[in-house]
Amino acid sequence: MESHDEVQKHQASFQVDIKLLGSLSRDALKKICGDNFPQWISFPVFEQVKWLNKQLGKLWPFVADAATMVVKESVEPLLEEYRPPGITSLKFSKFSLGTVPPKIEGIRIQSLKKGQITMDIDFRWCGDPSIILGIEAALVASIPIQLKDLEVYTVIRVIFQLAEEIPCISAVVIALLSEPKPKIDYVLKAVGGSLTAIPGLSDMIDDTVHSIVTDMLQWPHRIVVPIGGIPVDTSELELKPQGKLTVVVVKANDLKNMEMIGKSDPYVVLYIRPVFKVKSNVVENNLNPVWDQTFELIAEDKETQSLVLEVFDEDIGQDERLGIVKVPLIGLKEETWKDLELRLLPSLNMLKIKDKKDRGSITIKVLYHEFNKEEQLAALEEEKMTVEEIKKLKEAGVIGSRMDALDGAASMVGTGSGTGVGKVGSGLGAVGSGLSKAGKLMGRKITGQSGKKKGSTTPVNS
């Protein structure tokens, strides 16, 4: 048994350790604890809420049953909407949230203003859900794919719009914050079959999860839920276009060759939101292609969004990604052209990549323009018309999913004329202008899925 002096020494040593930890910066703490440390460690504004976790643990069986129904009803249509080209059906064949409740590490009141409360919740979940996807592809029978070892680490922003009548809340806005980056980890396992039955299946599922989260759930994107059955105007809570990004895709240098005979046939896919992708021309048999094409994309939040550029090699059956790069919009000065030469990466999540060889570079010019009120309303109307066109084509059976329409429409734009610059009305207009011709797109190639792996770790903001 320790003496009184020894106990005092240990207590003094512990206090010194605590003081040293308290003096560390957030970055230093990250190095010690990893990315998944609770926000209240370095941000005391996140209050610990042990009492809330205790209540959540008791209520979880009831919450899980209700949430299972809501998630299945709301997410399953999204799986069909964002279903990647090459997969003919993507649905839940089994979905249950399991018995392990999530853990709320802390809550921060972000702002209190008249009629509105904004709250950030540090959310962790290492649960035991039972999630099986039923996947069908052309010439392949249905394959059940299980999502195992699911872990979620994110900060959820919740905005309550207040009302005078009971239940006193007229609407709730829910979104995942982009910083710290939301992280969804899982392992894919084929039930009674093989993941290799559909080439690149793991990547297709990764891309679908990534697209749904970044395009629907990650701030500034959000879900707006009216509450209490009271008719309420939620237009002020919904996402709106903020500005326009003009991108000139100039050229690429020293691309990786993916062909056994000859050279790659590169093209560029660029987007701010995955749902509004645009695509350049294909330059055949060239590792130093010149495009000189101009595109315009809509931004909803310059502070948090990024431009993503992916270079693909066009191939028979399945195109292969040569490289990818991300440009945060926050670094762009309004109404000022910026020239950028960007190193291409094999993936935005380099932890998954074994082959870290140089992938070459891409040269672009970018200009950001902030919308005035009239321009914002016009862009909003154009977006609504585009979504309506996609809906009609889907109902008519011309396209199978939203991603079919966008990929196909994107391939119609930026064809170039005169000086070789293909001018596009906007990222939204580009899609809209191509949709009327979508009936001709049924024979197009599958783009963007490559690689074969057994498991997946998907940082959603990758």
KAUR-V94453 format. One record per helix or strand of 2 or more residues. SS is the DSSP state (~ for helix, > for strand). FROM is the first residue (numbers start at 1). LEN is the number of residues. If there is no record, write none. Layout:
ss/from/len
SS/FROM/LEN
SS/FROM/LEN
This chain:
ss/from/len
~/4/20
~/26/8
~/39/3
~/50/32
>/87/10
>/103/11
>/116/11
>/130/8
>/140/23
>/169/8
>/183/8
~/195/3
~/201/17
>/223/4
>/243/11
>/265/7
~/274/3
>/278/2
>/290/10
>/306/8
>/320/9
~/329/3
>/338/6
~/350/3
>/361/10
~/373/23
~/402/9
~/427/9
~/438/4
>/456/4
